[in-house]
Amino acid sequence: MSHPAGSLPAPPRPRMTFEEFLCSPYGRAEWVDGEVFELSPENLEYQGVAEFLHPLLYEFVEHHGLGRVFLNYVIKTGPQSPARVPDLMFVATANRHRIRRNYVEGPADLAVEIVSPDSANRDRKVKRREYEEGGVQEYWLVDPLAGRTLFLSLDGGQYHPLPVDADGAVRSRVLPGLWLKPEWLFAGPRPKLAEVRRAWGLP
């Protein structure tokens, strides 16, 4: 059967068990219903947000001894759930028993997704539902192309937006004392790490 130019069918996705997936050579990939979905390459906007936000979270968590921050690490919130790879993830010390050698078994305390054009529906709808049902306490979505953020907190089994205070800052509930101004996450000039540390009262 012939196909018009540019409309060749996508090759079949690899099928394997979750245990096989954990030992597979796939890098940035997710496991859903026995199939492996490779994630698109990172773009410049993604890199800008990740390079800014990751050290901020790491510095804050490390200074206060709150737990672990992960970059592109697998999470499986429940036995029947897909295996996802949040762009950033925080697991509190009290929940460190969920951390396995190559994935987190159970909900993270915080998951962060940086939205790209091909992931918008997945991040805003599919993962939001999965993280909500799986018990991830906070879910942050950052869309650098649209200049939009959404900071969600789990309350009564449902996500609700975190409020923005009079200074334009959003304050985390799972990381007490950590606050961010959404505009920091978009194309510059972003504040320097040292400036944010001083604003947070860190040495």
C-alpha positions as CSV (number, residue, x, y, z in Angstrom):
1,M,0.0,0.0,0.0
2,S,1.4,3.4,-1.0
3,H,1.3,6.5,1.2
4,P,1.4,10.1,0.1
5,A,4.7,11.9,0.6
6,G,5.2,13.0,4.2
7,S,2.4,10.7,5.5
8,L,4.2,7.5,6.1
9,P,2.8,5.6,9.1
10,A,4.7,5.9,12.3
11,P,6.7,2.8,13.2
12,P,5.1,0.5,15.9
13,R,6.1,1.4,19.4
14,P,8.2,-1.1,21.3
15,R,6.2,-3.3,23.7
16,M,7.6,-4.6,27.0
17,T,6.9,-5.1,30.6
18,F,7.7,-2.3,33.1
19,E,10.6,-4.3,34.4
20,E,12.0,-4.6,30.9
21,F,11.5,-0.9,30.3
22,L,13.6,-0.1,33.4
23,C,16.5,-2.1,31.9
24,S,16.0,-0.9,28.4
25,P,18.4,1.5,26.6
26,Y,15.7,4.2,26.1
27,G,16.7,7.6,27.5
28,R,13.9,10.1,27.8
29,A,10.9,7.8,27.4
30,E,7.7,6.9,29.2
31,W,5.9,3.5,29.5
32,V,2.2,3.5,29.0
33,D,0.1,0.3,28.8
34,G,3.1,-1.8,27.9
35,E,4.3,0.6,25.1
36,V,7.3,2.8,25.1
37,F,6.8,6.4,24.1
38,E,10.0,8.3,23.3
39,L,9.9,11.9,24.3
40,S,10.8,14.7,21.8
41,P,14.3,16.3,22.0
42,E,14.7,19.2,24.4
43,N,14.3,22.6,22.8
44,L,16.0,25.9,23.7
45,E,13.0,27.2,25.7
46,Y,12.9,24.0,27.7
47,Q,16.6,24.2,28.5
48,G,16.2,27.8,29.7
49,V,13.5,26.9,32.2
50,A,15.2,23.6,33.4
51,E,18.6,25.3,33.8
52,F,17.0,28.0,35.9
53,L,14.6,26.0,38.0
54,H,16.6,22.9,38.8
55,P,19.4,24.5,40.7
56,L,16.9,26.7,42.6
57,L,15.0,23.7,43.8
58,Y,18.1,21.7,44.5
59,E,19.7,24.6,46.5
60,F,16.5,25.1,48.6
61,V,15.9,21.4,49.3
62,E,19.6,20.8,50.1
63,H,19.9,23.8,52.4
64,H,16.9,22.7,54.5
65,G,17.5,19.0,54.3
66,L,14.0,18.4,52.9
67,G,14.6,15.4,50.6
68,R,15.7,14.8,47.0
69,V,15.3,16.7,43.7
70,F,15.4,14.6,40.5
71,L,15.9,15.7,36.9
72,N,14.2,13.5,34.3
73,Y,13.7,10.5,36.6
74,V,11.0,7.9,36.2
75,I,7.9,7.8,38.5
76,K,5.2,5.2,38.7
77,T,2.5,6.5,41.1
78,G,0.6,3.2,41.4
79,P,0.6,-0.4,40.4
80,Q,-1.6,0.2,37.4
81,S,-0.3,3.6,36.4
82,P,2.0,4.5,33.5
83,A,5.6,5.3,34.1
84,R,6.2,9.0,33.5
85,V,9.3,11.2,33.5
86,P,8.6,14.6,35.0
87,D,11.1,17.2,34.0
88,L,11.7,17.9,37.7
89,M,10.5,16.0,40.8
90,F,10.9,16.4,44.5
91,V,10.5,13.6,47.0
92,A,10.4,14.5,50.7
93,T,12.6,12.8,53.3
94,A,9.5,11.3,54.9
95,N,8.8,9.5,51.6
96,R,12.3,8.5,50.7
97,H,11.2,4.8,51.0
98,R,9.6,5.3,47.6
99,I,12.9,5.9,45.9
100,R,14.2,2.9,44.0
101,R,17.5,2.6,42.1
102,N,16.0,3.8,38.8
103,Y,12.5,5.1,39.5
104,V,10.2,6.4,42.2
105,E,7.5,3.9,43.3
106,G,4.5,6.0,44.5
107,P,3.7,9.6,44.3
108,A,6.3,12.4,44.4
109,D,5.6,15.4,46.6
110,L,6.1,17.7,43.6
111,A,6.2,17.2,39.9
112,V,7.2,19.9,37.3
113,E,6.5,19.6,33.6
114,I,7.9,22.1,31.1
115,V,5.3,22.2,28.3
116,S,6.5,21.9,24.7
117,P,4.3,22.0,21.5
118,D,4.0,18.2,21.3
119,S,3.4,17.7,25.0
120,A,0.7,20.4,25.8
121,N,-2.3,18.0,25.8
122,R,-0.4,15.3,27.6
123,D,0.9,17.7,30.3
124,R,-2.2,19.7,30.8
125,K,-4.8,16.9,30.7
126,V,-3.4,13.4,30.8
127,K,-0.6,13.9,33.3
128,R,-2.7,16.3,35.4
129,R,-5.3,13.5,35.8
130,E,-2.7,10.8,36.5
131,Y,-0.7,12.9,39.0
132,E,-4.0,14.0,40.7
133,E,-5.2,10.4,41.0
134,G,-1.8,9.1,42.0
135,G,-1.4,11.5,44.9
136,V,1.3,13.9,43.7
137,Q,0.9,16.8,46.2
138,E,1.9,19.6,43.9
139,Y,2.0,19.9,40.1
140,W,3.7,22.8,38.4
141,L,3.2,23.4,34.6
142,V,5.5,25.9,32.9
143,D,4.7,26.8,29.2
144,P,7.6,28.9,28.0
145,L,6.3,29.4,24.5
146,A,2.9,30.7,25.7
147,G,4.3,32.5,28.7
148,R,1.9,30.6,31.1
149,T,2.3,28.9,34.4
150,L,-0.1,26.8,36.5
151,F,0.8,25.8,40.1
152,L,-1.6,23.2,41.5
153,S,-1.9,21.8,45.0
154,L,-3.8,18.6,45.9
155,D,-6.6,19.2,48.4
156,G,-9.4,16.7,49.0
157,G,-8.2,14.5,46.2
158,Q,-8.4,17.3,43.6
159,Y,-6.0,19.9,42.3
160,H,-6.6,23.5,43.0
161,P,-4.5,26.5,41.9
162,L,-2.1,27.9,44.4
163,P,-2.9,31.5,45.1
164,V,-0.7,34.4,43.9
165,D,0.0,36.8,46.7
166,A,0.0,40.6,46.6
167,D,3.6,40.6,45.6
168,G,2.9,38.4,42.6
169,A,4.6,35.3,44.2
170,V,3.3,31.7,44.4
171,R,4.2,29.9,47.6
172,S,4.7,26.2,47.7
173,R,3.0,24.1,50.3
174,V,5.2,21.1,50.1
175,L,8.3,23.2,50.3
176,P,7.5,25.7,53.1
177,G,9.4,29.0,52.6
178,L,9.9,28.5,48.9
179,W,8.2,31.1,46.6
180,L,8.5,32.0,43.0
181,K,7.4,34.8,40.8
182,P,6.1,33.2,37.6
183,E,7.8,35.8,35.3
184,W,11.1,34.4,36.6
185,L,10.5,31.3,34.5
186,F,10.4,33.0,31.1
187,A,13.0,34.4,28.8
188,G,15.2,36.9,30.6
189,P,16.7,38.5,32.1
190,R,16.0,35.9,34.8
191,P,17.3,36.7,38.3
192,K,20.6,35.2,39.2
193,L,20.7,32.2,41.6
194,A,22.4,34.3,44.2
195,E,19.7,37.0,44.0
196,V,16.9,34.4,44.6
197,R,18.9,32.8,47.5
198,R,19.1,36.2,49.2
199,A,15.4,36.7,48.6
200,W,14.7,33.4,50.3
201,G,17.0,34.2,53.2
202,L,19.6,31.6,52.4
203,P,23.3,32.3,53.0
